Amino acid sequence: MSASRLTARRAGTVAAVGAAMVLLAAGAASAHVTVHPDSYAKGATDGVLTFRVPNEEDSAATTKVQVFLPTDHPVLGVLVHPQDGWTAKVTTTKLKKPVKTDDGTITEAASEITFSGGKIGAGQYEDFNVAFGQLPDDTGQLVFKTLQTYSDGKTVRWIEEPSGGQEPENPAPVLKLTAGDATAAATPARTAGATAEAADGSDSTARGLGIAGLVVGVLGLAAAAFALVRGRAARS
């Protein structure tokens, strides 16, 4: 085999491998449980959080989802949106440090929401909407540790917090709390629309990464073709 053809084949192989890695990374990035939107203003009121749960098993369905809410920085006024086929149970706990609000002192808050009775099949996802009355204003983020149980008895623990700027293997959904005008929080209806847009944006990112992988492949093939033509011109 001539050196030019060997160079062309190597270039094409490298490009194909690069494209495949990008596509796999895009798939992995969207496989875990996430919360949308991914940020809110500190102390925001009357909003909605959407927990997106994808099914990553080929031979089992997701049958139960448990979302644990932090109680050291509690989310107040939690309400669960009815979900077809699913039953939602909200567990409350007594707060170690009561929270003073304009409506009085709050001594209890939601600590766990369990969704059960439904099914998320292979290649599918489910969005669970949770409305809140007020977010805390004394922390920079909220970590919602989540357990995902499958019909075969397997439980995936999405409980790891990000550390050192790298995403862990089983990351928990994290909501960033930013400095801003908490009174400008949207109403539940408008927030639900914003949540859908944020989720669509996440999907668009994954699709963008996939397209980037294909572009890398095309560029690799073009480089291989150029090397082949150049080799033939040299022999001529």
N, C-alpha and C positions, 0 to 999 in steps of 0.2 A: 504494500500500500504506500502511495506517495506521501511525502511529508505534508503537502498541502491538504490532501484529503483527511489525514489524521488530525490536522489542526482544525479543520472544519467540523469533524465529528466531535472533537473535544469541546469546541465552542458551543455546539448545539446541545451536548449533554449537560454542560455547566448551566446553560440557560434554562433547560428543562427542569433540572434539580432546583434551581433558584425559584422558578415559578411555582413548583410544587410546595416548597417550604413556605412561601408566602401564603398560598391558599390554605395550607394546614394551619398556619398561625392564625389566619382569619377565622377559621372554624373553631379553634380552641378558644379564641377570645370571646366568642359569643355563647359558649356552652354552659357557663355557670349562672347561678341565680344573681340577678342584678336588681337595683332599685332605680326608678325613674321618677322625676328628673334626678340627676346625680348631685344636685346642690340646691340649697334654699338659703334665704337670709336668716340670720340668727333671730329667734323670737317670732318667726313668721306665723301668721294665723290663717285659719280657714283654708287649708290646702289639701292636696291629695298626693299620696305616695303610691306608686304602682310597683309591685314586686313581680318581675318577669321570671317564670320558671320554665326552662326548656327541659325536654326529656332527652337524655343522652344515652339511653339504653336501647338496643335493637330488639331485645326479646322480652322486655318488661315495661309496664306502664307505671307512671308516677301516681300514687294513690293517696299520699298525705304530704302536706307541707307545713312545717312548724317554723314560724318567724318569732324570734325572741327580741323584745324591745328593751333597750337599756333603762334601768330604773335609777341609776345614779344621775342621769340627765334625762328625766322622763319626757315622753311625748304625751301631751294632755288631750283629752277629748277625743279618743280614738273611736271611730265608727267604721264598720266593715260593710262594703258594698255587696249585696246579694249576688252570688255567682251560680249560674245554672249548673245543676248537678253536684254542687259542692255545699257542704255545711261548714260554717265558720264558728269557732268558739273563741271568745276573748277571755283570757285569764288576767285578773287584776291582782296587784300586790300592794301591801302597805309600804309607803315610802319612808326611808330612814330619815330623810330631810324633807318635810312638807314644803310645798311650793305656794307662795303667795301670789294671787292674781287679783285683777279688778273685781272678780266675782266672788272672792273669798279665798280661803286657804284650802289647797288640794292635798289630801293625805293619802290618796290611793291613785294608781295609774296602771295602765295595761302593761303587762310584762310578757305576754305570749299570745300569739294568734295561731290557731291550728285550723287548717283547711283539710277536710277529709270527705270521703264519699264519692268524689269524682275520679276521673282518669285523664292523664295526659299521655297519649300514645307516642310511639316512636316517630321521630321527625316532627313533633308538635311542641307547642309551648302554651302556657296559660298566663294571663295577666290577672293579678289579684289587686284590687284597688282598696286602699285604706285611707279614709279621711282623718284629718287631725284638727284639733281646735287651736293648739299652740305648740310650737317647737321650743326647745330650750335656747337660752341666749348666753349660756356660760360655758360653752364648749365649741370646738372647731369642727367636730364631726360626730356622727352617730353610726355605730356599727350594729347591724341587724344580723346576728348569727342565725343561720337557717339550717334545718334538717329536712332532707328530701328522701322520702321512703318510697320504695318500688314494690310492685306486686309480687316479686320473688323474695321479698324480705330484706333486700339490700337497703342500707341507709347511707346516704352521702352527707357528710357533715361540712357544710359551707360555713366555717367558723374562724378561719385564719385571717388575721389582720395584716394589711400590707406593711412591710418593713424594709427600710433601706432603698425605697424607690422601686422595688421589684414586686411583681404580683406573685403571691404564693400559689401553691398547687390547688388548694381548695379555698379560694377567697370568700370572705363574707361580704354581703352587700354593704356598701359604705355611702352615707349621705354627707356631703360636705356642707358645713354651715359657714356662710360668709357674712362679712360686715355689709349691711345694706339697710334699706327701709323696710322693716318688717310689716308695716301697715300697708305696704303696696302689694302684699300677697294676693294672688288671684282668688276669686271665688271658686268653690269646688267644681262647678261646671267648666269654667275657663281653665282651671288647673288640669282637669282631666284631658282637655284638648292639648294643653302644653305637654302633658305626660306622653300622649300619643305621638306628638311631634318629636319628643326626645327619644322615644323608643325607635321611631322611624329613622332618626338620625343615627342611632347606634347600628341599625341594620344597614344604613347607607354606608357607614364606615367599613363594615365587614365586606359589603359588595365592592367598595372602592379598593380595599386591599386585594380582593380577588382579581379585579381588573388590572391592578398594578402588576400582579403576578403574570397575567397574560401578556401585558406589555413587555415585561422582562423577557418572556419566552420569544415574542416576536422579534425583539432586538437581537436576541441570541441567534435566531435563525438567519436574520439579515447579516450578522457578522460572519456566520459560517458560510453563507453564500458568497460574501465578498472575498473571504479567504480562498474559497474554491476557484473563483474567477481569476484571482490574482495568481494562484498557482498555475493555472492553465496558461495565462499570459506569459508567465516566466518561462515555461517549457517551450512556448512558441518562439 
